[in-house]
């Protein structure tokens, strides 16, 4: 008996031994599969090194154990994190690490302290394990199997899901859920469910029908359509994956990636992104260049989820920390006790904390259109909330008051700040308290033809950011738009951008650097709003005092190179990516004329590692032009630092 057990363990070790493979191994030929019904699937997945035979045989009709199943799935997904071995029946064996990884990933679960590694895995167990690994949604719709009543309740949802996708089928109308699955059956389901695995650090361009898995970092998917699901597995680790002009019609699941990780660019269109990174560390999703992401669902428990770029809808589950960094989001729904931060360069049209989100925390440094509190939540507002809707007791609102606020008649406890003071909506020019870098300014000069005198005020948020609040005249007849200007002396004014009702001053100040070519530390002490009407500019519509310092820092610069592209544009390549809170000022001296340089501003949301400037038709840059890049950094006080003028370079 002992000899038979030892022999069988040795066979399992041989059967599951890994072989070195690239994208594909050499074709594997077995003496017992040539005429087998599953021969094509066996050859493909053996060639990938996922499941192997021994001594020239595959043993297609033998059963497979739970331990062997874990090893196979680990080779597919490259799981990272292992759970603690608290199982009474899991010693040190060839499958131990794989089983602990599968357990940590929620794929393979134990029962009463045991995980049963040597038990044959049944057909219904195999379907559940594969369904979890692929992130399938359980379906309640029943199957047409003649023995459906024999399928365990915990397995029926995944069986239904697998059947609906065509991954499994029964024999003679029956599923035989309690029967041990054979090696041929298991590899066939794997083959039906997974169309492609990308496991080389390179670029791929091909259209795929079915599920695609990326299990290594450094992969670039380009100019392709995936008619099915895309899984960026745990094997991506803390690395990057880029989707450039990629359409995914199904679900994109992100289980790996780091702080600068998943880039969705160009004409990419993703229907749904599910973030399920279970390992510690941040994961960042960046959209750029018009990429479209319809919905993001954040279900993971990793340290930070960072969203940068444009998103239509974001749903945040319990226990998650999400940060919008340079993001524009139409709708955010918080469904559990989570944390959501909106940085100064981000905006959210509609932010809702559901009844189930009690205990959630929201921090706003940017802009929120409508905030709805459906549960007891804490809000810290250093930015702007245009409207707050309070539908629950115990809501805390600290910092700047919302512009308007409605409280449901069912609410018996008015919203308060953390000191217990009742919070009322802001009136008129409002904003936060003063101190630090600015003081409130009144209205002045300039007739706009309205009965209400326009006003401009300056406040300093708790993070030290300077915030301008502009109240336009009641009658804006003939006025096309407004601009904000700043001055050091009240005589010479620098235009720094168009006016919204609330303005975060630092991007405005960055534009002033570009316009006035600041070369030494400068303090601006006045700001004003001007209007553009049909008859021209109307100066001094409203004015306020400010204290905003721009410091020249001679040490902190961007390292970069310049490349001329085939279409006569110029690509600026940064040695280190432009980070949130930074901008770059690109100064181009054309034809050796330093008196009228061209200037371009860029931010982390625009460039990351590269940005392209110039246009052969509308903005030509002459050969031999010199390029200078200066770093602009937002500080925690009402100030910026800008790197000093550096030695310009020419294009390669």
QUIQUI-V367098 format. One record per backbone hydrogen bond with DSSP energy under -0.5 kcal/mol. CO is the residue of the C=O (numbers start at 1). NH is the residue of the N-H. Records with the same first field share a line. If there is no record, write none. Layout:
# QUIQUI-V367098
CO=NH ; NH
This chain:
# QUIQUI-V367098
1=5
2=6
3=7
4=8
5=9
6=10
7=11
8=12
9=13
10=14
11=15
12=16
14=17
15=52
24=22
30=33
33=36
36=39
38=42
39=43
40=44
41=45
42=46
43=47
44=48
45=50 ; 51
46=49
47=25
54=57
56=31
57=54
59=62
60=184
62=183
64=121
65=69
66=70
67=71
68=72
69=73
70=74
71=75
72=76
73=77
74=78
77=235
84=86
87=90
89=91
91=93
93=96
95=99
96=100
97=101
98=102
99=103
100=83 ; 104
101=105
102=107 ; 108
103=106
111=114
113=88
114=111
116=119
117=67
119=66
121=181
122=126
123=127
124=128
125=129
126=130
127=131
128=132
129=133
130=134
131=135 ; 136
132=135
136=138
145=148
147=150
148=151
152=155 ; 156
153=157
155=159
156=160
157=139 ; 161
158=162
159=163
160=164
161=165
162=167 ; 168
163=166
170=172
171=174
173=146
174=171
176=179
177=124
179=123
181=64
182=186
183=187
184=188
185=189
186=190
187=191
188=192
189=193
190=194
193=195 ; 211
196=213
197=199
198=215
200=202
202=220
204=222
208=210 ; 227
211=195 ; 196
212=231
213=198 ; 215
214=233
219=242
220=204 ; 222
221=244
224=247
225=208 ; 227
226=228 ; 249
227=210
228=250
229=212
230=232 ; 253
231=214 ; 233
232=255 ; 256
233=236
234=237
236=239
237=257
239=258
240=218 ; 219
241=263
242=221 ; 244
243=245 ; 265
244=223
245=224
246=269
247=226 ; 249
248=271
250=272
251=230 ; 253
252=274
253=232 ; 255
254=276
258=261 ; 284
261=241 ; 263
262=264 ; 286
263=243 ; 265
264=288
265=245 ; 268
268=292
269=248
270=294
271=295
272=252
273=275 ; 297
274=254 ; 276
275=299 ; 300
276=278
277=301 ; 302
281=303
283=306
284=262 ; 286
285=308
286=264
288=291
291=293
292=270
293=312
294=313
295=273
296=298 ; 315
297=275 ; 299
298=317
304=283 ; 306
305=307 ; 323
306=285 ; 308
307=325
308=287
309=328
311=330
312=331
313=296
314=333
315=298 ; 317
316=335 ; 336
317=320
320=322 ; 339
321=305
322=341
323=307 ; 325
324=326 ; 343
326=309
327=347
328=311
329=349
330=350
331=314
332=352
333=316 ; 335
334=354
336=338
337=319
338=361
339=322
340=363
341=324 ; 343
342=365 ; 366
343=346
346=367
347=329
348=369
349=370
350=332
351=372
352=334 ; 354
353=374
354=357
355=358
357=360
360=378
361=340
362=380
363=342 ; 365
364=382 ; 383
366=384
367=348
368=386
369=387
370=351 ; 372
371=373 ; 389
372=353 ; 374
373=391
375=377
376=359
377=396
378=362
379=381 ; 398
380=364 ; 382
381=400
384=368 ; 386
385=403
386=404
387=371
388=390 ; 406
389=373 ; 391
390=408
392=395
395=416
396=379 ; 398
398=381
402=426
404=388
406=390
408=411
412=414
415=423
416=397
417=420
421=417
422=424
427=430
433=460
435=437 ; 438
437=547
438=435
442=543
446=448
455=471
457=469
459=461 ; 467
461=464
465=461
466=505
467=459
468=503
469=457
470=472
471=455
474=476
476=479
478=480 ; 534
481=532
482=499
483=530
484=496
485=528
486=494
487=525 ; 526
491=493
492=488
494=486
497=484
501=470
503=468 ; 505
504=507 ; 508
505=509
506=510
507=511
508=512
509=513
510=514
511=515
512=516
513=517 ; 518
522=524 ; 550
524=548
525=546
526=487
527=544
528=485
529=541 ; 542
530=483
531=533 ; 538
532=480 ; 481
533=536
536=533
537=539
538=531
542=529
544=527
545=439
548=524
549=551 ; 640
550=522
551=553 ; 642
552=554
553=644
555=557
559=575
561=573
562=652
563=571
565=568
567=616
569=565
570=572 ; 613
571=563 ; 573
572=574 ; 611
573=561
579=582
581=634
582=604
583=632
584=586 ; 602
585=587 ; 630
586=588 ; 600
587=589 ; 628
588=590 ; 598
589=592 ; 626
590=593
592=594
593=596
594=597
598=588
600=586
602=584
603=606 ; 607
607=609 ; 610
608=578
609=574
611=572
613=570
615=619
619=615
620=622
622=625
625=651
626=589
627=649
628=587
629=558
630=585
631=643
632=583
633=641
637=639
638=549
639=635
640=551
641=633
642=553
649=627
